[in-house]
């Protein structure tokens, strides 16, 4: 007589496992507001750059800081947020982050100057830094391993949904309300997500959390701010050899080097550098950084192309991004099927080459290019993104133990935000410097003060042209030409970065993997049915 096998206890409590898809929906709603905020702002930057009372009269460098104050604070705090979630509980961190994000959104809506907007965006980033890693960490703790790729794919598809909703919502709001409404819209979403999270989401934590690395946090934030400030200042001056620019960039690199050295020697580092000894893990992190570097920089100038050069309204510009969002929403949950068939390496390499081609395609766009071609480019870009983000997110999250899900998620999102911040800073500076060099010869008739202001961006040039009336009409065509040339240069830079990412994944990501073992729940079901 054979003793029956003792059923293996499921790693996830049954009552949590039964409602895992509802929990995923709440996590996606929380993710939605974090991504929604940036996608809405991309549509609103032209309006914010116009003089009061329509906007705040923000310069291009101030617009870059309105975006980068968010991404820098977000990136700098993610490590600490992930560790706090692992230590005190991910649900508590999620709820606190949502509350801070909602308060920051309400304050940003009432900003009276670009400086206030930059400050309140930084406050929003504090909240977002505690929301983003916790959503993925909770996901990893409510799904068994065999379901995690599908769940992460749906989670990544939520980014596509936010990209779709954000610009359209922003365009509708700007058509009917003042620019601050694009931030105020976050508040009701925060309240809804907060209530659902209290009801549905279980708490979880690392049984052996590390100590908070306050020195590492300070070094990373200071280093990133100095580096990005120097890059933005170089673009503003159109001179990267300026002493101030070089010294600021050098100081930023020195502080970041000190950060890496300190983390390697610390017994409680924000970043456990031993993770990066795994080539697959390091390659996945690198490609996420490069993708967002290229993509955020291109997204920044595409708004000015559609609104300033092509003359579309904010709502129309938002609708033009629908193919990109629809492609991400459709393909992200299905990317795992492609990975199952041909492997991570082939999937992500092909996707990175598609992204390289789409970024390079912006170099062929002119003022009269048929708009359907831009839509095709956006669709292919979204499809490429979906087939990069889902596989690499799965690789990163499954590379570390489930108990370290907060740290893994924090690392992934930090490198994503770091790539985005540097992309906006570097490619935004390339755009600014190229535009200034292209337009300055046509500004000689303007007074010195106006000449300096008009050379900052196409929006500044067109704003001064409008104030000059008939005398300013001669500036419109040169401004469009200078911007298109600057856009082409910037797009090619983005394509080169994406190509570098394709090479990285082709060399280091794994090929086709074996089918994973069945999870505990599935094995229990099989045993029950066989009795």
Number of C-alpha atoms within 10 A of each C-alpha: 3 4 5 8 7 8 13 10 11 15 14 15 10 13 9 17 17 12 13 20 15 14 23 23 16 22 25 25 22 28 24 25 26 24 19 26 22 19 24 26 22 25 31 24 23 21 22 23 22 18 14 13 10 12 20 20 21 24 20 23 20 18 22 21 26 23 24 29 23 24 27 26 26 28 30 26 23 32 31 25 30 29 29 24 29 25 20 16 20 30 22 18 25 29 22 16 25 28 20 19 29 25 18 25 27 19 20 24 20 16 17 13 14 20 15 15 27 22 19 25 28 25 23 30 29 26 27 33 31 31 31 30 30 36 26 27 27 27 22 25 22 26 22 20 18 15 13 18 26 20 24 25 24 23 26 23 26 25 24 29 23 26 27 26 21 28 30 24 22 28 24 17 20 20 13 9 12 15 24 22 18 26 24 19 21 22 19 11 16 24 14 13 24 20 12 17 20 13 11 15 22 18 16 20 22 20 11 10 17 15 14 17 18 12 14 25 21 14 20 24 21 19 25 24 21 21 25 24 21 25 24 29 21 26 27 23 16 20 14 19 11 13 11 13 22 18 15 21 25 16 18 24 16 14 21 21 15 16 23 17 13 16 19 16 11 15 12 16 23 30 22 15 14 8 14 13 9 12 14 21 22 16 23 25 22 20 27 25 26 27 28 25 27 30 24 23 27 25 17 22 22 20 22 23 22 21 19 18 22 17 13 16 19 28 20 17 24 27 19 21 25 22 22 25 27 20 23 31 26 17 24 30 22 19 25 21 13 16 21 14 12 13 19 27 23 19 24 30 23 17 23 30 19 23 30 26 19 24 28 22 17 22 19 12 18 17 14 8 11 10 13 10 12 19 17 14 20 23 21 22 25 30 24 27 27 29 28 27 24 28 24 25 24 19 20 20 25 17 16 14 11 17 18 22 30 33 31 27 24 29 23 26 24 26 21 22 26 26 26 27 30 26 28 31 29 24 29 27 27 25 30 29 22 23 27 25 13 19 24 17 11 14 17 10 9 13 9 11 8 14 18 15 14 24 24 23 26 27 25 23 24 21 19 18 19 15 10 12 9 9 10 16 13 11 19 17 12 19 28 22 18 21 27 26 19 23 29 21 19 27 29 20 21 30 26 17 22 29 20 18 26 24 14 21 25 19 13 16 22 16 14 15 12 8 8 8 10 13 15 18 17 14 15 17 11 11 13 10 8 7 6
